[in-house]
Amino acid sequence: MDGTARMRLQLERFGPVAGDVGGLLFFAFWVTRAHQVAVPAVLEVVVYVLALASLIPALVGYQLAQGAASSAWVGWAGIAAMGYGFAGQWALLCSGLALFGVSVVRCGVHARLPGLLLVAGGSLLLVVQAFAPVFSRSFAYLNPGWRGLTAVALVLVAAALTDLDVTSRETVRPQRVQP
């Protein structure tokens, strides 16, 4: 078995669990930033890096499962936008979530519901990021309406990643690859 096939098998096997963990860590990271919870800087960086290191490979695994479907390229664009967005470009991160959701819905390889949840969650986060007053300077000063909308969006993203895990386990059985 060549290295590429082995890596793909590992991504398909461990990607769903990494997506669950990444979704929860992304939720934790965004909420602690939104409420400016006093956590040590080292812990914040660790949560951020772990969210990135678990979310991106999980999404790549889901994307590989979509193969060469007609709208699979939209998913790759979404993953690229999320990767760049994790560098501090929050609008790209939100857009990437929505784009990946569009790809899931259009390709038809995975269930539609997680894709729709990702589109809704990413779009809501983008709206908050774009229109909430003082969002870019200090998350803590958001009024309760914007905070509530942010919480709903984060729950939608975490639910989408969990649903992708559950539905991929139900529909896709891991294949044994002979060496």
N, C-alpha and C positions, 0 to 999 in steps of 0.2 A: 504494500500500500504506500503510495507516495505521500509526501508531507501535506499537500493540499487536501487530499481526501481525508486524511487523518484529522486535520484542523477542522474541516467542515463537519465531520462526525462529532467532534468534541463540541463545536458550537451548537449543533442541533441537539446534543444530549444535555449539555449544561446551560445552554442559553436561556431556556424558560425560567429556571431557578434564578439565574443571574438577573433576569428581567424583573422578577418579583422583588429581589433584594434591591436592585437599582431603583425601582419605582418607589420603594419605601424610603431609601436614602435620599432620593431626589425630593420627595415630600418633606423629609426632615430638614434637608438643607434649605429649601425655599422658605419653609415656615420659620426656621430660626432666623433667617435673614429678614423675613417680612416683619417679625415681631421683635427684632433685634434682641434676641435672647442672649444673655451674657454667657457665652461659652468660650473656653480658651481657644485662641487662634489656631493652635495646633489641631485641636479636635475638629474645628470647622474645616480645616484643610483636609484632614483625614476623611471626613464624611464626604466632602466634595470630590476628592480623588476616587474614593470607593464607589460613589454614585456614577461617576464617569466610567470607571473601569469595569463596572458591571452592566450599565445600561447599553453602552455602545456595542460590546460584543454580543449581547443578547439580541439587539435589533439587527445586527449583521447576520446572526443565525436565522432569525425569522425571514430576513431578506433573501438569504441563500435558498431557503425553502420555497420562496416565490419563483426562483429560477429565472427563466426568460419570458415570463408572462408579459403581456403587452404593456402594462403600466408599471413594471418593476423598476424602471429607471427613476420614477418619481420617489420610490422608497430610498434609492441610493442618494438622491438629491436631499431628501429629508435627513438621512443619517449624516451626510456631509455638513449640512446646516447645523445639526445638533452638535456635532464635534466642534465646529467653529464657535457655536454659541456658548459652549462650556468655557470658552476662553474669555467670557465676559460680555458677549454680544447677546443679551437676553432676548431680543426680538428674533434673532436667528434660531435660538434654541426653541422658542415657542413655535415659530414657523416650521421648523424641522419636525417637531412632534405632529403638527397638523398634516404636513406633507406625507410623513410616513403613514399616518392614518388613512389618507387618501389612497395611497398605494395598496394598503391592506384591503380596503373596500373594493377598489377597482380590479385587483388581480384575482380575487375570488379563491385564493389558495387557503387562506385562514378565514375564520368566521368573520362576518361583517361587523358584528357588534363591537369588538375591540377597536376596529378601525374607526367606527363612528365615534366611540368614546374618545379616542386620541384626537380626532378632528375637533370635537367639541372642547376638550380640555386644552389643547394647544391654542385654539382660537380664543378661548376665554382668557388664557394667560397673556396672549398677545394684546387683547383689548385692554386688560389691566395695565400691562406694561406701557402701552401707547398713550392711554388717556387718563390714567390715575394721576392726580396731582402729586408732585414731589416723589414719584416712584423711583426715579433714577438717583435721587440724592439720599433719601432715607425712607426705607420701607415702614418704619415704625409710625410714621405720621399719616398713614392711610386711614381714611374714615372707615367705619364698620361695614359699609356697603361694599367698598373695594376689597376689604379683607375677606368678607364673606364670598365674594365672587372668586377671589384667589383660592380660597379653601375648596370651593366647589370644583374649580378647574383642576386642582391638585388631586382631589379624590377621583375625578374622572380619569386622569392620567394613570394613577396607581391601579384603579379598577381595570383599565384597558390592558395594562401589562399583566395583571393577574389573570384576566380572562384569556389573553393570548396563551398564557401558560396552560391553563385548564383545557382550552379547546385544542391546543396542539398536542397535548397528551392523549386526548380522546381520539383524535383523528389520525395522528401520525405515530406509528410504532417504530421505535429505533431499529434500524437494519443492522444486521451483523455483517461486517465486512471481513472477508477472508484475507489473511496476510499474503 
